[in-house]
Amino acid sequence: MTYLAKNAEAEALYRHSLSNAKHESTQAMITRNLSMVLLSAGKLEDAANLAIQARETGEKLHGTYHELTILDMYNLATIRFHQGHYEKAGRLYRKTLAFREKELGPDHPDTLANADGFAANMQNVGELLEVEAMHRKALAGRIKQLGPKHPETLISMDNLALVLSDQGRLAESIELAGEALKGFEEELGPDHPEALTAAHRLGASFCTAGNSIRGLSLLTHAYKGREKVFGLLNIDTLDSAHDLAWQLDNVKRFVEAEHLYRPLVPAREELYGPEHPKTVSSYDSFAQALRHLEKFVEAENLERKIMSIKKKTVGTDNEGYINNVYALGLDLAGQERLPEAEEMLRIVLEWWTQNWVAISARRGLMTIRQVSIFAHLVVVLERQSKQSEAEALNQRFPKIAGYEHTPPDLVKSL
């Protein structure tokens, strides 16, 4: 029986048991377990509602600071994390961690698991140095309590490797992640979910470090393993599919990337809803792959969908939204709809001109992607025979972008 079938069977059994439970304490226990089964199945909204129900019943029966109530709060934090509600998750993780450190001690397995969950949440909001310190503390505690080869210790090791990768410390990350993967494969087998997670993360780090052959091999193994174990409609499988497709696109294997994105995008829509950050990220990545394949109409439709979502969630005065306006301009130019493309690119140019000082203070000179915004507008103007405007922009470009001279042949190459 596959994991997916076992998950469905477990859900059915728990729901049947819940309908027949007479006592509130039994109902709370079943509700708690059912919420975790639904989380594994990707039914995040149902899981959150049941976790809230379990927590409310637990507070009524045991009080706010009973260990079962704290467990319910921790489970809800984990669900909120997977929903992308990082602020809500962070508040819950912080409360449960403070309680467990006080009542159980800093090296208790539940405290260390809580610290790992809290650190993973903080990693998503960019607090990387504090996250590193928390993961190092958890790893040291688990080595002390469980030994260096215990699966829980290896999880902490892999989590630390991930935050090192996010900091750009790729050599350290790859060494640590490789050690974690080897440990998982020896202790649990190469197709165990934890081993597949480690393979996925190590593959992504290899790709970032420029070793795409090794990286893609690991990412492919992780994706195929997760799909076999969990099915496609699963949080981890979809993460693997997305990262593999992204890396295939990066090495110009566009058709293979497209084949992965086509089932991935509707699956994430079903699992998370259209406005979840992971779904929007899939829209963004798929649109880029379509653009590389010169499927500009389909890419345009996706960009307009993304812009509609971001207009509501982050507003139009936002770098992410402006990047989609830029991408839309490229899609329109690819269709020879040059006046519309020019309009989009001028919006982008105006935004960057207004925000350049603040952004350059954080990052220094523009990246090539940001520089290419100016170059693309020059190309669009030239293709409309607006030579004087193109030349004026070309003269103005280096000053805006922070260069002494326009990067050699950039406009020509575009």
VEXDREN-2710 file (C-alpha; in Angstrom, 1 decimal):
% VEXDREN-2710
k/r/px/py/pz
1/MET/0.0/0.0/0.0
2/THR/1.4/3.4/-0.9
3/TYR/1.9/6.2/1.6
4/LEU/-1.0/8.1/-0.1
5/ALA/-3.3/5.1/0.3
6/LYS/-2.3/4.7/3.9
7/ASN/-2.9/8.4/4.5
8/ALA/-6.4/8.2/3.0
9/GLU/-7.1/5.1/5.1
10/ALA/-5.9/6.8/8.3
11/GLU/-8.1/9.8/7.6
12/ALA/-11.1/7.6/7.1
13/LEU/-10.5/5.7/10.3
14/TYR/-9.9/8.8/12.4
15/ARG/-13.1/10.5/11.1
16/HIS/-15.1/7.3/11.9
17/SER/-13.6/7.2/15.4
18/LEU/-14.3/10.9/15.9
19/SER/-17.9/10.5/15.0
20/ASN/-18.3/7.8/17.6
21/ALA/-16.2/9.3/20.4
22/LYS/-18.2/10.1/23.5
23/HIS/-15.7/11.9/25.8
24/GLU/-14.1/15.2/25.1
25/SER/-10.6/14.0/26.0
26/THR/-11.0/11.2/23.4
27/GLN/-12.3/13.7/20.8
28/ALA/-9.4/16.0/21.4
29/MET/-6.9/13.2/21.0
30/ILE/-8.5/12.0/17.7
31/THR/-8.8/15.6/16.4
32/ARG/-5.2/16.2/17.1
33/ASN/-4.1/13.1/15.2
34/LEU/-6.5/13.7/12.4
35/SER/-5.1/17.3/11.9
36/MET/-1.6/15.9/11.4
37/VAL/-2.8/13.3/8.9
38/LEU/-4.5/16.1/7.0
39/LEU/-1.3/18.2/7.1
40/SER/0.6/15.2/5.5
41/ALA/-2.1/15.0/2.8
42/GLY/-1.8/18.7/2.1
43/LYS/-5.3/19.5/3.3
44/LEU/-4.0/22.6/5.1
45/GLU/-7.2/24.5/5.8
46/ASP/-9.0/21.5/7.2
47/ALA/-5.8/20.6/9.2
48/ALA/-5.7/24.2/10.7
49/ASN/-9.4/24.1/11.7
50/LEU/-9.0/20.8/13.5
51/ALA/-5.8/21.9/15.2
52/ILE/-7.6/25.0/16.5
53/GLN/-10.5/22.8/17.7
54/ALA/-8.0/20.4/19.5
55/ARG/-6.3/23.4/21.1
56/GLU/-9.5/24.9/22.4
57/THR/-10.7/21.6/23.8
58/GLY/-7.3/21.0/25.4
59/GLU/-7.4/24.4/27.1
60/LYS/-10.8/23.7/28.4
61/LEU/-9.8/20.3/29.8
62/HIS/-6.3/20.9/30.9
63/GLY/-5.5/24.6/31.0
64/THR/-3.3/26.8/28.8
65/TYR/0.1/25.4/29.9
66/HIS/-0.6/21.6/30.0
67/GLU/1.8/19.6/27.8
68/LEU/-1.1/18.5/25.5
69/THR/-2.3/22.0/25.0
70/ILE/1.3/23.1/24.2
71/LEU/1.5/20.2/21.7
72/ASP/-1.7/21.4/20.0
73/MET/-0.2/24.9/19.8
74/TYR/3.0/23.5/18.3
75/ASN/1.0/21.5/15.8
76/LEU/-1.0/24.6/14.8
77/ALA/2.3/26.5/14.4
78/THR/3.6/23.8/12.0
79/ILE/0.4/24.0/9.9
80/ARG/0.5/27.8/9.8
81/PHE/4.2/27.5/8.6
82/HIS/3.1/25.2/5.7
83/GLN/0.3/27.6/4.9
84/GLY/2.8/30.4/4.5
85/HIS/1.5/32.3/7.5
86/TYR/5.0/32.9/8.9
87/GLU/4.1/35.6/11.5
88/LYS/1.3/33.6/13.0
89/ALA/3.5/30.5/13.0
90/GLY/6.4/32.4/14.6
91/ARG/4.3/33.7/17.5
92/LEU/3.1/30.1/18.3
93/TYR/6.5/28.6/18.0
94/ARG/8.0/31.2/20.3
95/LYS/5.3/30.5/23.0
96/THR/5.7/26.8/22.8
97/LEU/9.6/27.0/22.8
98/ALA/9.6/29.2/25.9
99/PHE/7.3/26.8/27.7
100/ARG/9.3/23.7/26.8
101/GLU/12.6/25.2/27.7
102/LYS/11.3/26.1/31.1
103/GLU/9.3/22.9/31.9
104/LEU/11.3/20.3/30.0
105/GLY/14.8/21.8/29.8
106/PRO/16.8/23.0/26.7
107/ASP/18.0/19.5/25.7
108/HIS/14.7/17.6/25.9
109/PRO/13.8/16.1/22.5
110/ASP/10.5/18.1/22.3
111/THR/12.3/21.3/23.0
112/LEU/14.9/20.6/20.3
113/ALA/12.2/19.7/17.8
114/ASN/10.4/23.0/18.7
115/ALA/13.7/24.9/18.2
116/ASP/14.1/23.4/14.8
117/GLY/10.6/24.3/13.8
118/PHE/10.9/27.8/15.0
119/ALA/14.3/28.2/13.2
120/ALA/12.8/26.9/9.9
121/ASN/10.0/29.5/10.2
122/MET/12.4/32.4/10.9
123/GLN/14.5/31.3/8.0
124/ASN/11.6/32.1/5.7
125/VAL/11.5/35.7/7.0
126/GLY/15.3/36.2/6.6
127/GLU/16.6/36.0/10.1
128/LEU/19.5/33.8/9.0
129/LEU/22.1/34.5/11.7
130/GLU/19.7/33.8/14.6
131/VAL/18.5/30.7/12.7
132/GLU/22.0/29.4/12.4
133/ALA/22.6/29.8/16.1
134/MET/19.4/28.0/16.9
135/HIS/20.2/25.1/14.6
136/ARG/23.7/24.8/16.0
137/LYS/22.2/24.7/19.5
138/ALA/19.7/22.0/18.5
139/LEU/22.4/20.0/16.8
140/ALA/24.7/20.1/19.8
141/GLY/21.8/19.1/22.1
142/ARG/20.9/16.1/19.9
143/ILE/24.4/14.9/19.6
144/LYS/24.7/15.0/23.4
145/GLN/21.3/13.3/24.0
146/LEU/21.0/10.9/21.0
147/GLY/24.5/10.5/19.4
148/PRO/25.8/11.7/16.1
149/LYS/24.1/9.1/13.9
150/HIS/20.6/9.2/15.3
151/PRO/18.0/10.3/12.7
152/GLU/16.9/13.3/14.8
153/THR/20.6/14.4/15.0
154/LEU/20.9/14.1/11.2
155/ILE/17.7/16.2/10.7
156/SER/19.4/19.0/12.8
157/MET/22.5/18.6/10.8
158/ASP/20.6/18.9/7.5
159/ASN/18.7/21.9/8.8
160/LEU/22.0/23.7/9.6
161/ALA/23.3/22.9/6.2
162/LEU/20.2/24.5/4.6
163/VAL/20.7/27.8/6.5
164/LEU/24.4/27.8/5.6
165/SER/23.4/27.4/1.9
166/ASP/20.9/30.3/2.2
167/GLN/23.8/32.4/3.6
168/GLY/25.9/31.6/0.5
169/ARG/28.3/29.4/2.5
170/LEU/28.0/26.6/-0.1
171/ALA/31.2/24.7/0.7
172/GLU/30.3/24.3/4.4
173/SER/26.7/23.5/3.5
174/ILE/27.6/20.8/0.9
175/GLU/30.0/19.1/3.3
176/LEU/27.5/19.1/6.2
177/ALA/24.5/18.1/3.9
178/GLY/26.6/15.3/2.4
179/GLU/27.3/13.9/5.8
180/ALA/23.6/14.1/6.7
181/LEU/22.6/12.3/3.5
182/LYS/25.2/9.6/4.0
183/GLY/23.9/9.1/7.6
184/PHE/20.2/8.9/6.5
185/GLU/21.0/6.4/3.8
186/GLU/23.0/4.2/6.1
187/GLU/20.5/4.4/9.0
188/LEU/17.2/4.5/7.1
189/GLY/17.8/3.6/3.5
190/PRO/18.1/5.8/0.4
191/ASP/14.3/6.0/-0.3
192/HIS/13.3/7.0/3.3
193/PRO/11.5/10.4/3.3
194/GLU/14.3/12.0/5.4
195/ALA/17.0/10.7/3.0
196/LEU/15.0/12.1/0.1
197/THR/14.7/15.5/1.9
198/ALA/18.5/15.5/2.4
199/ALA/19.1/14.5/-1.2
200/HIS/16.8/17.3/-2.4
201/ARG/18.6/20.0/-0.3
202/LEU/22.1/18.8/-1.3
203/GLY/21.1/18.7/-4.9
204/ALA/19.9/22.3/-4.8
205/SER/23.2/23.4/-3.1
206/PHE/25.3/21.6/-5.8
207/CYS/23.3/23.4/-8.5
208/THR/23.8/26.8/-6.8
209/ALA/27.5/26.0/-6.5
210/GLY/27.6/25.4/-10.3
211/ASN/27.8/21.6/-10.2
212/SER/24.6/21.1/-12.2
213/ILE/25.3/17.4/-13.2
214/ARG/25.6/16.3/-9.5
215/GLY/22.8/18.6/-8.4
216/LEU/20.3/17.5/-11.1
217/SER/21.0/13.9/-10.4
218/LEU/20.2/14.3/-6.7
219/LEU/17.1/16.5/-7.4
220/THR/15.8/13.9/-9.9
221/HIS/16.3/11.1/-7.3
222/ALA/14.5/13.1/-4.7
223/TYR/11.6/14.0/-6.9
224/LYS/11.1/10.5/-8.3
225/GLY/11.4/9.0/-4.8
226/ARG/8.9/11.4/-3.2
227/GLU/6.4/10.9/-6.1
228/LYS/6.6/7.2/-5.6
229/VAL/6.2/7.4/-1.8
230/PHE/3.8/10.3/-1.5
231/GLY/2.2/10.8/-4.9
232/LEU/2.3/14.1/-6.7
233/LEU/-0.3/16.0/-4.6
234/ASN/2.0/16.3/-1.6
235/ILE/3.9/19.3/-0.2
236/ASP/7.4/17.7/-0.4
237/THR/6.8/16.1/-3.9
238/LEU/5.7/19.5/-5.3
239/ASP/8.7/21.2/-3.7
240/SER/11.0/18.7/-5.5
241/ALA/9.2/19.1/-8.8
242/HIS/9.5/22.9/-8.6
243/ASP/13.1/23.0/-7.7
244/LEU/14.0/20.4/-10.3
245/ALA/12.1/22.2/-13.0
246/TRP/13.7/25.5/-12.0
247/GLN/17.2/24.1/-12.3
248/LEU/16.4/22.4/-15.6
249/ASP/15.3/25.8/-16.9
250/ASN/18.5/27.3/-15.7
251/VAL/20.6/24.9/-17.7
252/LYS/18.4/25.5/-20.8
253/ARG/16.6/22.2/-20.7
254/PHE/13.4/24.1/-21.3
255/VAL/11.2/21.4/-22.6
256/GLU/11.9/19.1/-19.6
257/ALA/11.2/22.0/-17.3
258/GLU/7.9/22.7/-19.0
259/HIS/6.8/19.0/-18.7
260/LEU/7.4/19.3/-14.9
261/TYR/5.6/22.6/-14.5
262/ARG/2.4/21.6/-16.4
263/PRO/1.2/19.2/-13.6
264/LEU/3.0/21.1/-10.8
265/VAL/1.1/24.4/-11.2
266/PRO/-2.5/23.1/-11.0
267/ALA/-1.4/20.7/-8.2
268/ARG/-0.1/23.6/-6.1
269/GLU/-3.3/25.5/-6.9
270/GLU/-5.3/22.6/-5.5
271/LEU/-3.1/22.1/-2.5
272/TYR/-2.5/25.7/-1.4
273/GLY/-4.9/28.0/-3.4
274/PRO/-3.8/30.5/-6.0
275/GLU/-2.5/33.2/-3.7
276/HIS/-0.1/31.1/-1.6
277/PRO/3.5/32.1/-2.0
278/LYS/4.5/28.7/-3.3
279/THR/1.7/28.8/-5.9
280/VAL/2.7/32.3/-7.0
281/SER/6.4/31.1/-7.2
282/SER/5.3/28.3/-9.5
283/TYR/3.4/30.8/-11.7
284/ASP/6.5/32.9/-11.9
285/SER/8.9/30.1/-12.7
286/PHE/6.5/28.5/-15.3
287/ALA/6.0/31.8/-17.1
288/GLN/9.8/32.2/-17.4
289/ALA/10.1/28.7/-18.9
290/LEU/7.3/29.5/-21.4
291/ARG/9.1/32.7/-22.3
292/HIS/12.3/30.7/-23.0
293/LEU/10.3/28.4/-25.3
294/GLU/8.8/31.6/-27.0
295/LYS/5.3/30.7/-25.9
296/PHE/4.6/34.3/-25.2
297/VAL/0.8/34.3/-25.2
298/GLU/0.6/31.7/-22.4
299/ALA/3.4/33.4/-20.5
300/GLU/1.5/36.7/-20.8
301/ASN/-1.6/35.2/-19.4
302/LEU/0.3/33.9/-16.4
303/GLU/2.1/37.2/-15.8
304/ARG/-1.3/39.0/-15.7
305/LYS/-2.6/36.5/-13.3
306/ILE/0.4/37.0/-11.0
307/MET/0.1/40.8/-11.2
308/SER/-3.5/40.6/-10.2
309/ILE/-2.6/38.5/-7.2
310/LYS/0.3/40.7/-6.1
311/LYS/-1.7/43.9/-6.6
312/LYS/-4.0/42.6/-3.9
313/THR/-1.4/41.0/-1.6
314/VAL/1.7/43.3/-1.8
315/GLY/0.6/46.3/-3.8
316/THR/2.0/47.8/-7.0
317/ASP/4.8/49.8/-5.3
318/ASN/6.7/46.6/-4.7
319/GLU/9.8/45.1/-6.4
320/GLY/8.2/41.7/-6.9
321/TYR/5.2/43.3/-8.7
322/ILE/7.5/45.5/-10.8
323/ASN/9.5/42.4/-11.9
324/ASN/6.3/40.9/-13.2
325/VAL/5.5/44.1/-15.1
326/TYR/8.9/43.8/-16.7
327/ALA/8.3/40.2/-17.6
328/LEU/4.9/41.2/-19.1
329/GLY/6.8/43.7/-21.2
330/LEU/9.1/41.0/-22.6
331/ASP/6.1/38.8/-23.4
332/LEU/4.4/41.6/-25.3
333/ALA/7.7/42.4/-27.1
334/GLY/7.9/38.7/-28.1
335/GLN/4.5/39.0/-29.7
336/GLU/5.6/42.2/-31.6
337/ARG/3.1/44.2/-29.6
338/LEU/5.8/46.9/-29.2
339/PRO/3.8/50.0/-28.1
340/GLU/2.3/47.9/-25.2
341/ALA/5.7/46.5/-24.4
342/GLU/7.1/50.0/-24.3
343/GLU/4.4/51.1/-21.9
344/MET/5.2/48.3/-19.5
345/LEU/9.0/48.9/-19.7
346/ARG/8.6/52.6/-19.1
347/ILE/6.6/51.8/-15.9
348/VAL/9.5/49.6/-14.8
349/LEU/12.1/52.3/-15.7
350/GLU/10.2/54.9/-13.8
351/TRP/9.9/52.7/-10.7
352/TRP/13.6/51.8/-10.7
353/THR/14.6/55.5/-11.2
354/GLN/12.6/56.5/-8.2
355/ASN/13.8/53.6/-6.0
356/TRP/17.4/53.2/-7.2
357/VAL/19.0/55.2/-4.4
358/ALA/17.4/53.1/-1.6
359/ILE/18.0/49.8/-3.4
360/SER/21.6/50.5/-4.3
361/ALA/22.3/51.4/-0.6
362/ARG/21.2/47.8/0.2
363/ARG/22.7/45.9/-2.7
364/GLY/25.3/48.0/-4.5
365/LEU/25.2/48.0/-8.3
366/MET/22.3/46.4/-10.2
367/THR/22.3/42.8/-11.1
368/ILE/22.4/41.9/-14.9
369/ARG/18.6/41.2/-14.7
370/GLN/18.0/44.7/-13.4
371/VAL/20.4/46.3/-15.9
372/SER/18.6/44.4/-18.7
373/ILE/15.4/46.4/-18.0
374/PHE/17.0/49.5/-19.5
375/ALA/18.6/47.5/-22.4
376/HIS/15.3/45.9/-23.3
377/LEU/13.5/49.3/-23.5
378/VAL/16.2/50.5/-25.8
379/VAL/15.7/47.5/-28.0
380/VAL/11.9/48.0/-28.1
381/LEU/12.4/51.7/-29.0
382/GLU/14.8/50.9/-31.8
383/ARG/12.4/48.3/-33.2
384/GLN/9.8/51.0/-33.4
385/SER/12.3/53.3/-35.2
386/LYS/12.4/55.6/-32.3
387/GLN/16.1/56.1/-32.7
388/SER/16.4/59.5/-30.9
389/GLU/14.6/58.2/-27.8
390/ALA/16.6/55.0/-27.8
391/GLU/19.9/57.0/-28.0
392/ALA/18.8/59.4/-25.3
393/LEU/18.0/56.5/-23.0
394/ASN/21.3/54.9/-23.9
395/GLN/23.1/58.1/-22.8
396/ARG/21.1/58.3/-19.6
397/PHE/21.4/54.6/-18.7
398/PRO/24.9/54.4/-17.2
399/LYS/24.2/57.3/-14.8
400/ILE/20.9/55.8/-13.5
401/ALA/22.4/52.3/-13.2
402/GLY/25.6/53.4/-11.4
403/TYR/28.0/52.5/-14.2
404/GLU/30.6/54.8/-15.8
405/HIS/29.7/53.2/-19.1
406/THR/27.0/51.0/-20.5
407/PRO/28.1/47.3/-20.1
408/PRO/29.8/46.4/-23.4
409/ASP/27.5/44.9/-26.0
410/LEU/24.6/44.4/-23.6
411/VAL/22.0/46.2/-25.6
412/LYS/23.3/44.5/-28.8
413/SER/23.1/41.1/-27.2
414/LEU/19.5/41.6/-26.2
END
